[in-house]
Every structure is written in C-alpha cells, then in structure tokens.
Amino acid sequence: MKLTHLCIRHGLLLLAVLLLAGCARSNALWNVVDKLCMVNYQQKHDPAPCQQIYMPPGQGKEQGFSVIQNPRYPYHFILVPTAPLSGIESPQLLLDGRTDYFGYAWLMRNLLRFEYGKPVPDEMLGMAINSAYGRSQNQLHIHLTCLREDVYRQLQAERPYIQDKWLPLPDKLLRHTYYARRVVQPAAMGIYPIKSVADYFQLSPQQLAEYGVALVPTLFSGQKGFILLTTKRGWDSGNRASVESLLDKECAILPR
C-alpha cells in the first residue's frame, strides 16, 4: 500500500511538473486543483499535489484557495482559487466581499523561507498575475518568488519617484512601460492591486484582460510598504503584459 501511495504521489507531482513547465493545456491548472488537490483534500485530508488548501469556515470553495509549489523551482509558489475564475478579467475580483488573493499570496513567502532554510528579505520577492494574453493557464493564479536582480535594482533606484498615485516609471522596465504607485503599510492584506488598476484606468473586467499586475514589497523612508506595478498589452512592441517576467523562479538573487 505504501508503494502504491508513493507511486500515485509521484504521478501527481509529475503531472504538476508538466503543467508548470507550460507543457499542458490551458485548463490543466484548474484540473490539478479541482480534480486532484480538492479530491484528495476532501477524501484523505491531504491536498497533494498542492501544498495547502484553505477554505474559510462557512464559505467553502467559492472563497478558498490552494497553494502549489513548483516541483522544478522549489522557491516558486502559486496561489490558485478553488473556485473557477478565468483570470485577472474575472468580474468577481471587483466585487465587495471578494477574497483578498494577493493578501493571502503574500503569506506564501513563509513557505519560500522554509524551503530556503534562511531568512529572505521581503524586498527580494514579488508577486505577479499575467494578462489574459500573457498567460498559459485560464485559471486565475498568482505567482510568488524572487525578483530578477536587475528588476530589483531598478525599482530600488526609482523608488523615490514612486508616489501614492499611479504614474509611469521614469524608465522602462525590461523594455516595457509600467505604471507604479506606492502603498505604505506592513502587510499586503487590503491593497487589492487589481481593483486599484481597474479604478484608476476606469476598466471593465473585459478591458482588464489586457493588463498584468505585480506587487513588490519595499521600504519607504524605513517604513514597510509595497510598489504596485501594471502594464498593458500593446503599450510597447512585443508587450503581452506577462508581468511574471519580472520574477526569477531560480532565485539567483539569494546568496547560496
């Protein structure tokens, strides 16, 4: 029985590897969460191949989410809702009472730190959700991993120019135009970056499909805060608003 269980778990992890390597169909992420993680969680209290499943008491899967660790890149974690949501353009993300997915995704950094085995400065991490045109999966998911080192250095240098309101960054980021704003608070809960972008640019859910959003922790005059970043498909040549490109799943920025 133990060997059978081990083989099943290995098979689930292999499926996850194929999924996260971009070798699967656009509904594969949802199938992993709904058909594997949720079924295992409900039947065996084991969310494999997900790391965790959380469902608020009395609300169930409509407000819940899962956490997946990328088997190929152990410092890369992904938050996936347990309800079917296509992506950044999902109308539910703009409703009152919506789940604070970015707020919860920020908690995944504790799993990254555990995997790394040493303290990791918050400022070296980032979270991102791609546009509908810059993603491979049609189930909403938020990436958390390290920043690319060049992105980290540029944001540190341009931090004094980032204000409370949305403004373009002084220089292009990875050759693309980004807007940025700052929020000075110690935790990501309550920021709702997608709603902030929709309100500022006056976007409908359908229009939001062309935008990607990132949330990057930093310090403003010694106070903990976050940089909100957004870019739109077509603002620059070759820009698909795949803001995941700001991140480095191998975490080269961390000392080994």
Sine and cosine of phi, psi and omega as CSV:
sin_phi,cos_phi,sin_psi,cos_psi,sin_omega,cos_omega
0.00,0.00,-0.66,0.75,0.00,-1.00
-0.89,0.46,-0.65,0.76,0.01,-1.00
-0.90,0.43,-0.66,0.75,0.02,-1.00
-0.88,0.47,-0.70,0.71,0.01,-1.00
-0.88,0.47,-0.64,0.76,0.00,-1.00
-0.90,0.43,-0.66,0.75,0.00,-1.00
-0.91,0.42,-0.64,0.77,0.01,-1.00
-0.90,0.44,-0.72,0.70,-0.01,-1.00
-0.89,0.46,-0.64,0.76,0.04,-1.00
-0.88,0.47,-0.64,0.77,0.02,-1.00
-0.91,0.43,-0.62,0.78,0.04,-1.00
-0.91,0.42,-0.67,0.74,0.02,-1.00
-0.91,0.42,-0.61,0.79,0.04,-1.00
-0.89,0.46,-0.66,0.75,0.05,-1.00
-0.88,0.48,-0.67,0.74,0.02,-1.00
-0.90,0.44,-0.63,0.78,0.05,-1.00
-0.86,0.52,-0.74,0.67,0.01,-1.00
-0.88,0.48,-0.66,0.75,0.01,-1.00
-0.87,0.49,-0.80,0.60,-0.12,-0.99
-0.96,0.27,-0.26,0.96,0.08,-1.00
-1.00,0.09,0.00,1.00,0.02,-1.00
0.99,0.16,0.34,0.94,-0.05,-1.00
-0.98,-0.19,0.27,0.96,-0.07,-1.00
-0.83,-0.56,0.22,-0.97,0.00,-1.00
-0.94,0.34,0.22,-0.97,-0.14,-0.99
-0.93,0.36,-0.23,0.97,0.05,-1.00
-0.98,-0.19,0.12,0.99,-0.10,-0.99
-0.92,0.39,-0.63,0.78,-0.01,-1.00
-0.88,0.47,-0.70,0.72,0.04,-1.00
-0.89,0.45,-0.65,0.76,0.01,-1.00
-0.90,0.43,-0.62,0.78,0.04,-1.00
-0.88,0.47,-0.74,0.68,-0.04,-1.00
-0.93,0.36,-0.74,0.67,-0.13,-0.99
-0.99,0.16,-0.65,0.76,-0.11,-0.99
-1.00,-0.04,-0.37,0.93,-0.02,-1.00
-0.93,-0.36,-0.89,0.46,-0.09,-1.00
-0.88,0.47,-0.75,0.66,-0.05,-1.00
-0.91,0.41,-0.66,0.75,0.00,-1.00
-0.90,0.44,-0.71,0.70,0.03,-1.00
-0.90,0.44,-0.63,0.77,0.00,-1.00
-0.90,0.44,-0.68,0.73,-0.04,-1.00
-0.96,0.27,-0.57,0.82,-0.08,-1.00
-1.00,-0.02,-0.54,0.84,-0.12,-0.99
-0.82,-0.58,-0.01,1.00,-0.08,-1.00
0.85,0.53,0.51,0.86,0.03,-1.00
-0.76,-0.65,0.92,-0.39,-0.11,-0.99
-0.99,0.16,0.17,0.99,-0.04,-1.00
-0.79,0.62,0.64,-0.77,0.12,0.99
-1.00,0.09,0.10,0.99,0.11,-0.99
-0.96,0.29,0.40,-0.92,0.09,-1.00
-0.98,0.20,-0.66,0.75,-0.08,-1.00
-0.53,-0.85,0.41,-0.91,0.24,-0.97
-0.72,-0.69,0.73,-0.69,0.03,-1.00
-0.80,-0.60,0.78,-0.63,0.09,-1.00
-0.76,-0.65,0.87,-0.49,-0.02,-1.00
-0.84,0.55,0.67,-0.74,0.00,-1.00
-0.83,0.56,0.75,-0.66,0.04,-1.00
0.99,0.16,-0.02,1.00,-0.03,-1.00
-0.89,-0.45,-0.47,0.88,0.09,-1.00
0.96,0.28,-0.31,-0.95,-0.18,-0.98
-0.93,0.36,-0.32,0.95,-0.01,-1.00
-0.90,0.43,-0.42,0.91,0.01,-1.00
-0.91,-0.42,0.09,1.00,-0.10,-1.00
-1.00,-0.03,0.02,-1.00,0.04,-1.00
-0.40,-0.91,0.32,-0.95,0.07,-1.00
-0.88,-0.48,0.32,-0.95,0.05,-1.00
-0.82,-0.58,0.81,-0.59,0.00,-1.00
-0.89,-0.45,0.73,-0.69,0.14,-0.99
-0.99,-0.13,0.77,-0.63,0.00,-1.00
-0.93,0.36,0.89,-0.46,-0.02,-1.00
-0.90,0.45,-0.42,0.91,0.00,-1.00
-0.99,0.11,-0.50,0.87,-0.05,-1.00
-0.77,-0.64,1.00,-0.07,-0.15,-0.99
-0.90,0.43,-0.24,0.97,0.04,-1.00
-0.99,-0.13,0.26,0.97,-0.02,-1.00
-0.91,-0.42,0.87,-0.49,-0.01,-1.00
-0.85,-0.53,0.52,-0.85,-0.07,-1.00
-0.75,-0.66,0.78,-0.62,0.13,-0.99
-1.00,-0.08,0.77,-0.64,-0.02,-1.00
-0.75,-0.66,0.84,-0.54,0.06,-1.00
-0.86,0.51,0.51,-0.86,0.06,-1.00
-1.00,0.05,-0.02,1.00,0.16,-0.99
-0.97,-0.26,0.53,-0.85,-0.01,-1.00
-0.94,0.34,0.91,-0.42,0.06,-1.00
-0.71,-0.70,0.81,-0.59,-0.16,-0.99
-0.92,0.39,-0.60,0.80,-0.05,-1.00
0.27,-0.96,-0.43,-0.90,-0.08,-1.00
-0.86,0.50,-0.39,0.92,-0.03,-1.00
-1.00,0.08,0.03,1.00,-0.03,-1.00
-0.90,0.43,0.84,-0.55,-0.05,-1.00
-0.86,0.52,-0.47,0.88,-0.03,-1.00
-0.87,0.49,-0.42,0.91,-0.05,-1.00
-0.94,0.34,-0.24,0.97,-0.02,-1.00
-0.97,-0.26,0.01,1.00,-0.04,-1.00
-0.99,0.10,0.45,-0.89,0.14,-0.99
-0.91,0.41,0.58,-0.82,0.02,-1.00
0.99,0.17,0.14,0.99,-0.01,-1.00
-0.93,0.37,0.42,-0.91,0.08,-1.00
-0.93,0.37,0.68,-0.74,-0.01,-1.00
-1.00,0.08,0.98,0.21,-0.12,-0.99
-0.90,0.44,-0.64,0.76,0.03,-1.00
-0.91,0.41,-0.64,0.77,0.04,-1.00
-0.86,0.51,-0.69,0.73,0.03,-1.00
-0.95,0.31,-0.59,0.80,-0.01,-1.00
-0.88,0.48,-0.53,0.85,0.00,-1.00
-0.89,0.45,-0.46,0.89,0.03,-1.00
-0.93,0.36,-0.32,0.95,0.00,-1.00
-0.91,0.41,-0.28,0.96,0.00,-1.00
-0.88,0.47,-0.43,0.90,0.04,-1.00
-0.92,0.39,-0.54,0.84,0.09,-1.00
-0.93,0.36,-0.62,0.78,0.04,-1.00
-0.90,0.45,-0.70,0.72,0.01,-1.00
-0.88,0.47,-0.66,0.75,0.02,-1.00
-0.89,0.46,-0.67,0.74,0.01,-1.00
-0.91,0.42,-0.64,0.77,-0.03,-1.00
-0.95,0.31,-0.54,0.84,0.05,-1.00
1.00,0.10,0.07,1.00,0.01,-1.00
-0.56,-0.83,0.29,-0.96,0.05,-1.00
-0.86,0.50,0.60,-0.80,0.04,-1.00
-0.83,-0.56,0.86,-0.50,0.04,-1.00
-0.86,0.50,0.74,-0.68,0.01,-1.00
-0.82,0.58,-0.58,0.81,-0.11,-0.99
-0.91,0.42,-0.23,0.97,0.01,-1.00
-1.00,-0.03,0.03,1.00,-0.07,-1.00
-0.93,-0.36,0.24,-0.97,0.06,-1.00
-0.36,-0.93,0.35,-0.94,0.06,-1.00
-0.82,-0.57,0.53,-0.85,-0.07,-1.00
-0.48,-0.87,0.55,-0.83,0.18,-0.98
-0.75,-0.66,0.77,-0.64,-0.08,-1.00
-0.99,0.11,0.30,-0.95,0.13,-0.99
-0.94,0.33,0.15,-0.99,0.06,-1.00
-0.91,0.41,-0.33,0.94,-0.04,-1.00
-0.99,-0.16,-0.07,1.00,-0.03,-1.00
-0.84,-0.55,0.40,0.92,-0.02,-1.00
-0.81,-0.58,0.31,-0.95,0.04,-1.00
-0.97,-0.26,-0.26,0.96,-0.08,-1.00
-0.85,-0.53,0.69,-0.72,0.01,-1.00
-0.99,-0.14,0.72,0.70,0.23,-0.97
-0.71,-0.70,0.78,-0.62,-0.05,-1.00
-0.78,0.63,0.74,-0.67,0.06,-1.00
-0.45,-0.89,0.59,-0.80,-0.01,-1.00
-0.89,-0.45,0.80,-0.60,0.01,-1.00
-1.00,0.03,0.65,-0.76,0.20,-0.98
-0.75,-0.66,0.83,-0.55,0.08,-1.00
-0.25,-0.97,-0.28,-0.96,-0.02,-1.00
-0.98,0.21,0.42,-0.91,0.18,-0.98
-0.97,0.25,0.49,-0.87,0.26,-0.97
-0.88,0.48,0.58,-0.81,-0.07,-1.00
-0.91,0.42,-0.60,0.80,0.02,-1.00
-0.93,0.37,-0.57,0.82,0.06,-1.00
-0.92,0.39,-0.70,0.71,0.04,-1.00
-0.83,0.55,-0.74,0.68,-0.06,-1.00
-0.92,0.39,-0.63,0.77,0.00,-1.00
-0.92,0.40,-0.68,0.73,-0.01,-1.00
-0.91,0.41,-0.59,0.81,0.08,-1.00
-0.89,0.46,-0.66,0.75,-0.02,-1.00
-0.94,0.34,-0.57,0.82,-0.08,-1.00
-1.00,-0.09,0.02,1.00,-0.02,-1.00
-0.81,0.58,-0.63,0.77,0.00,-1.00
-0.89,0.45,-0.33,0.94,-0.04,-1.00
-1.00,-0.06,-0.07,1.00,-0.02,-1.00
-1.00,0.03,0.83,-0.56,-0.12,-0.99
-0.94,-0.35,-0.02,-1.00,0.01,-1.00
-0.94,0.35,-0.40,0.91,0.02,-1.00
-0.98,-0.20,0.34,-0.94,0.00,-1.00
-0.93,0.36,0.79,-0.61,0.07,-1.00
-0.60,-0.80,0.45,-0.89,0.08,-1.00
-0.91,0.42,0.61,-0.80,0.15,-0.99
-0.88,0.48,0.55,-0.83,0.00,-1.00
-0.84,0.54,-0.57,0.82,-0.01,-1.00
-0.81,-0.58,0.43,-0.90,0.06,-1.00
-0.91,0.42,0.54,-0.84,-0.01,-1.00
-0.95,-0.31,0.90,-0.43,-0.10,-0.99
0.80,0.60,0.67,0.74,0.07,-1.00
0.95,0.32,0.23,0.97,0.00,-1.00
-0.82,-0.57,0.50,-0.86,0.04,-1.00
-0.97,0.25,0.78,-0.62,0.07,-1.00
-0.79,-0.61,0.62,-0.78,0.23,-0.97
-0.99,-0.10,0.50,-0.86,-0.03,-1.00
-0.61,-0.79,0.46,-0.89,0.19,-0.98
-0.53,-0.85,0.32,-0.95,-0.03,-1.00
-0.93,-0.37,0.49,-0.87,0.16,-0.99
-0.73,-0.69,0.85,-0.52,-0.03,-1.00
-0.99,-0.13,0.99,-0.17,0.08,-1.00
-0.28,-0.96,0.45,-0.89,-0.16,-0.99
-0.98,0.22,-0.35,0.94,-0.07,-1.00
-0.81,-0.59,0.35,-0.94,-0.04,-1.00
-0.99,0.13,-0.26,0.97,0.01,-1.00
-0.86,0.51,0.73,-0.68,0.07,-1.00
1.00,0.01,-0.01,1.00,0.00,-1.00
-0.99,0.15,-0.67,0.75,0.01,-1.00
0.76,0.65,0.94,0.35,-0.07,-1.00
-0.86,0.51,-0.61,0.79,-0.04,-1.00
-0.91,0.42,-0.69,0.72,0.04,-1.00
-0.90,0.45,-0.61,0.79,0.02,-1.00
-0.88,0.47,-0.68,0.73,0.04,-1.00
-0.91,0.42,-0.71,0.70,-0.02,-1.00
-0.88,0.48,-0.65,0.76,-0.02,-1.00
-0.93,0.36,-0.70,0.71,-0.08,-1.00
-0.92,0.39,-0.71,0.70,-0.05,-1.00
-1.00,0.00,0.04,1.00,0.02,-1.00
0.80,0.60,0.87,0.50,-0.11,-0.99
-0.96,-0.27,0.64,-0.77,0.21,-0.98
-0.99,0.16,0.27,-0.96,0.07,-1.00
-0.80,0.60,-0.64,0.77,0.01,-1.00
-0.89,0.46,-0.64,0.76,0.02,-1.00
-0.94,0.34,-0.52,0.86,0.03,-1.00
-0.87,0.49,-0.39,0.92,-0.02,-1.00
-0.84,0.54,-0.39,0.92,-0.04,-1.00
-1.00,0.02,-0.02,1.00,-0.08,-1.00
-0.94,-0.35,0.55,-0.83,0.20,-0.98
-0.91,-0.42,0.48,-0.88,-0.10,-0.99
-0.72,-0.70,0.65,-0.76,0.09,-1.00
-0.75,-0.66,0.42,-0.91,0.04,-1.00
-0.74,-0.67,0.86,-0.52,-0.12,-0.99
-0.82,-0.58,0.84,-0.54,0.04,-1.00
-0.96,0.28,0.52,-0.85,0.04,-1.00
-0.31,-0.95,-0.09,-1.00,0.07,-1.00
-0.88,-0.47,0.70,-0.71,0.09,-1.00
-0.89,-0.45,0.95,-0.30,-0.06,-1.00
0.79,0.62,0.68,0.73,0.05,-1.00
1.00,0.10,-0.10,0.99,0.01,-1.00
-0.99,-0.14,0.66,-0.75,0.03,-1.00
-0.93,0.38,0.66,-0.76,0.03,-1.00
-0.29,-0.96,-0.19,-0.98,-0.05,-1.00
-0.64,-0.77,0.56,-0.83,0.17,-0.99
-0.98,-0.18,0.83,-0.55,0.13,-0.99
-1.00,-0.05,0.72,-0.70,-0.02,-1.00
-0.78,-0.62,0.60,-0.80,0.11,-0.99
-0.53,-0.85,0.52,-0.85,0.11,-0.99
-0.62,-0.78,0.37,-0.93,-0.07,-1.00
-0.87,-0.50,0.64,-0.77,0.10,-1.00
-0.82,0.57,0.78,-0.62,0.06,-1.00
1.00,-0.02,-0.13,0.99,0.08,-1.00
-0.88,0.48,-0.50,0.86,0.03,-1.00
-0.68,-0.73,0.33,-0.94,0.04,-1.00
-0.87,0.50,0.78,-0.63,0.04,-1.00
0.98,0.22,0.11,0.99,-0.02,-1.00
-1.00,0.09,0.94,-0.35,0.07,-1.00
-0.98,-0.21,0.17,0.99,-0.03,-1.00
0.84,0.54,0.66,0.75,0.10,-1.00
-1.00,-0.07,0.99,0.15,-0.14,-0.99
-0.95,0.30,-0.16,0.99,0.13,-0.99
-0.83,0.56,-0.38,0.93,0.00,-1.00
-0.91,0.42,-0.28,0.96,0.06,-1.00
-0.96,0.28,-0.23,0.97,-0.11,-0.99
-0.97,-0.23,0.36,-0.93,0.02,-1.00
-0.79,-0.61,0.97,-0.26,-0.08,-1.00
-0.92,0.40,-0.34,0.94,0.02,-1.00
-1.00,0.06,-0.17,0.98,0.06,-1.00
0.82,0.57,0.75,0.66,0.03,-1.00
-0.88,0.47,-0.35,0.94,-0.02,-1.00
-0.94,0.34,-0.35,0.94,-0.02,-1.00
-0.99,0.12,0.69,-0.72,0.06,-1.00
-0.92,0.39,0.63,-0.78,0.00,-1.00
-0.97,-0.23,0.00,0.00,0.00,0.00
